Amino acid sequence: MPYTPIVATLGYVLSPDRSEVLMIHRNARPDDQHLGKYNGLGGKMEPGEDIASCMQREILEEAGISCESMQLRGTLNWPGFGKQGEDWLGFIFVIDRYSGTPFTANPEGTLEWVALERLLTLPMWEGDRHFLPLVFDADPRPFHGVMPYKDGRMQSWSYTRL
């Protein structure tokens, strides 16, 4: 069977002093697979756009701000992550410069600035605690990870950096 993942972006917007990150607290829709969890911003790539344009569009739609500078920090393969066991392939970005004033909420939940040192204490997907340190570390090399899920639970985690 061919591998046909849902291709998506996941972005972490840094405050101008780089001490906080803009997170969404998914608390708006009772049927949300992510209900109650904090996450970065992003979503599915649309036909006709490249992955950077997808990230810019998602940040504008979800936070109301325009990306002026961003770096690809890694890629993640999430086999079995979707509601029906779909595979996801994510491109993880850090947005370190933007224009505009971020929304305080969107249809998925509340947007909150969170201190970086407090990030891993938030309710989030179990797997996020494994890759988030790589997103914000000083190593300039992107990481490339695989994190299989089954029945909503992370099964394993591995990554490479070259």
C-alpha positions as CSV (number, residue, x, y, z in Angstrom):
1,M,0.0,0.0,0.0
2,P,1.5,3.4,-1.0
3,Y,2.3,5.9,1.8
4,T,-0.1,8.8,1.3
5,P,0.2,11.0,4.4
6,I,-1.7,14.2,5.1
7,V,1.0,16.9,4.7
8,A,0.8,19.7,7.2
9,T,2.7,22.4,9.0
10,L,3.2,23.1,12.6
11,G,4.6,26.5,13.7
12,Y,5.8,28.0,16.9
13,V,5.8,31.8,16.9
14,L,8.4,33.4,19.2
15,S,7.9,36.7,21.1
16,P,10.2,39.5,20.0
17,D,12.5,38.8,23.0
18,R,12.4,35.0,22.2
19,S,11.3,34.2,25.8
20,E,7.7,33.2,25.0
21,V,5.9,31.1,22.3
22,L,2.4,31.6,21.0
23,M,0.4,28.5,21.7
24,I,-3.2,27.5,21.0
25,H,-5.2,26.0,23.9
26,R,-7.6,23.8,22.0
27,N,-10.7,24.5,24.2
28,A,-13.4,25.6,21.7
29,R,-14.9,22.6,20.0
30,P,-16.1,19.6,22.1
31,D,-15.5,17.2,19.1
32,D,-11.9,18.3,18.7
33,Q,-9.3,15.4,18.7
34,H,-7.0,17.9,20.5
35,L,-9.5,19.2,23.1
36,G,-7.8,20.5,26.2
37,K,-4.3,20.3,24.8
38,Y,-1.9,23.1,23.9
39,N,-0.3,23.0,20.4
40,G,1.5,25.1,17.9
41,L,-0.3,26.7,15.0
42,G,-0.7,25.1,11.6
43,G,-2.6,22.8,9.4
44,K,-3.0,20.9,6.2
45,M,-1.2,21.9,3.0
46,E,-3.5,22.9,0.1
47,P,-3.0,22.0,-3.6
48,G,-0.9,24.5,-5.4
49,E,1.1,25.8,-2.4
50,D,4.6,25.0,-1.2
51,I,5.2,24.1,2.5
52,A,6.5,27.6,3.4
53,S,3.4,29.3,1.9
54,C,1.3,26.8,3.8
55,M,2.9,27.8,7.1
56,Q,2.5,31.5,6.3
57,R,-1.2,31.0,5.4
58,E,-1.9,29.0,8.5
59,I,-0.3,31.5,10.8
60,L,-2.2,34.3,9.2
61,E,-5.5,32.4,9.4
62,E,-5.0,31.1,12.9
63,A,-3.2,34.1,14.6
64,G,-3.9,37.1,12.3
65,I,-0.2,37.8,11.9
66,S,2.2,37.8,8.9
67,C,5.4,35.7,9.0
68,E,8.5,37.8,8.2
69,S,11.1,35.3,9.1
70,M,10.9,31.6,9.8
71,Q,13.1,28.5,9.9
72,L,12.4,24.9,9.2
73,R,13.4,23.1,12.4
74,G,12.4,19.6,11.4
75,T,10.1,17.1,9.9
76,L,7.9,14.5,11.6
77,N,6.3,11.4,10.3
78,W,3.3,10.5,12.5
79,P,2.0,7.2,11.1
80,G,-1.5,6.4,12.5
81,F,-2.0,9.8,14.2
82,G,-5.3,10.8,12.5
83,K,-8.8,10.3,13.9
84,Q,-9.2,7.3,11.6
85,G,-5.6,6.2,11.8
86,E,-4.4,8.4,9.0
87,D,-0.7,9.1,8.6
88,W,0.5,12.7,8.9
89,L,3.8,14.2,7.7
90,G,4.6,17.5,9.4
91,F,7.0,20.3,8.7
92,I,7.9,22.1,11.9
93,F,8.8,25.8,11.8
94,V,9.9,28.5,14.2
95,I,8.6,31.9,13.3
96,D,11.0,34.4,14.8
97,R,9.7,37.6,13.3
98,Y,6.2,38.7,12.4
99,S,4.1,41.7,11.8
100,G,0.7,42.5,13.3
101,T,-1.0,41.8,16.6
102,P,-1.9,38.1,17.3
103,F,-5.5,37.2,17.9
104,T,-6.5,36.2,21.4
105,A,-8.6,33.4,20.2
106,N,-9.8,31.6,17.0
107,P,-12.5,29.0,16.3
108,E,-10.2,26.2,17.7
109,G,-9.4,27.9,21.0
110,T,-7.6,30.5,23.0
111,L,-4.2,31.8,21.9
112,E,-1.7,32.3,24.8
113,W,1.9,33.5,25.1
114,V,3.7,30.8,27.2
115,A,7.2,31.2,28.7
116,L,9.5,28.8,26.9
117,E,10.7,27.4,30.3
118,R,7.1,26.5,31.1
119,L,6.2,25.0,27.8
120,L,6.6,21.3,28.7
121,T,4.4,21.6,31.8
122,L,1.3,22.3,29.7
123,P,-1.3,19.7,28.8
124,M,-0.2,18.5,25.3
125,W,0.2,15.4,23.2
126,E,2.6,13.0,24.9
127,G,4.8,12.9,21.8
128,D,5.2,16.7,21.7
129,R,7.4,16.5,24.9
130,H,9.9,14.5,22.8
131,F,10.3,16.8,19.8
132,L,9.7,20.2,21.3
133,P,13.2,20.4,22.9
134,L,14.7,19.9,19.4
135,V,12.5,22.7,18.0
136,F,14.0,25.3,20.4
137,D,17.6,24.0,20.9
138,A,20.7,25.8,19.6
139,D,21.6,23.0,17.1
140,P,21.2,24.6,13.6
141,R,20.6,21.2,11.9
142,P,17.0,20.2,11.3
143,F,15.7,17.0,12.9
144,H,13.8,14.3,11.1
145,G,11.6,12.2,13.3
146,V,9.2,9.2,13.2
147,M,6.6,8.9,15.9
148,P,4.0,6.2,15.3
149,Y,0.7,6.4,17.0
150,K,-1.9,3.8,17.7
151,D,-5.3,4.4,19.2
152,G,-4.3,8.0,20.1
153,R,-1.1,7.0,21.9
154,M,2.5,7.4,20.9
155,Q,4.2,4.0,20.3
156,S,7.8,5.0,19.8
157,W,10.1,7.9,18.9
158,S,13.3,8.2,16.9
159,Y,15.0,11.0,15.0
160,T,18.1,11.8,13.0
161,R,20.1,15.0,12.6
162,L,22.8,15.1,10.0
